[in-house]
């Protein structure tokens, strides 16, 4: 089970490299494991996306102000 959750850096970069080099990609598609996949419906929910964005900004602001002390 743990192996399924973890990847080596090489394995983790595989889809990014694949997408950077393949000329036959579907524009705007979400890729995982070097294949187009359905995007999670939550990723298309504007309210959830806005909440994640604002939370991320707040956490980054907190980290930056902490690291500058």
PEVEN-V672577 format. One line per field, one symbol per residue. phi: phi as a letter, one per 40 degrees, with the letter a starting at -180 (. if undefined). Layout:
BEGIN
phi->???
END
This chain:
BEGIN
phi->.cdccbbccccccdcccdccbccbccdgccbafgbcbccddccbcdccccccccccccccdcccccccc
END
